[in-house]
Amino acid sequence: MEYSKRLQKKQGLFRVLEKSSDFRHEEIFSEEKKNLDLNKNIKLELKNYKDSFTLKRFNDNSYIIGISDDDQRDEKLFRKTVKHELYHIFKGDCDKEEFTILEGFWKETRARLYENYSIKL
């Protein structure tokens, strides 16, 4: 952890964590899921993903939220990402297999508003 503290001091603006276990991912996930009153089967995956994502498994009606490496390392960023992805599930954005570019733009904008300001549209 000493390396992390030196890097944080050197760079000043952000903190780099050596391990993603420096805070409670599951606790934050459960809290944000409760805030939206989501009772759906949602699995949180913390793997070496390049980008975070949400997908629906149509065969068993469950959802997977994959969190990117970068989003796993910072608690604030992790919470924002979880809020964003859970809001897609809350609004049913993942329930269609295909959607138009305009629909995609609206879904992302709506999720970003919730992620940053907790505004539900």
Buried (B, 14 or more C-beta within 10 A) or exposed (E): EEEBEEBBEEEEEEBBBEEBEBBEBEEBBEEBBEEBEBEEEBEBEBEEBEEBBBEBEEEEEEBBBBBBBBBBBBBEBBBBBBBBBBBBBBBEBBEEEEEEEEEEEBBEEBBBBBBEEEEEE
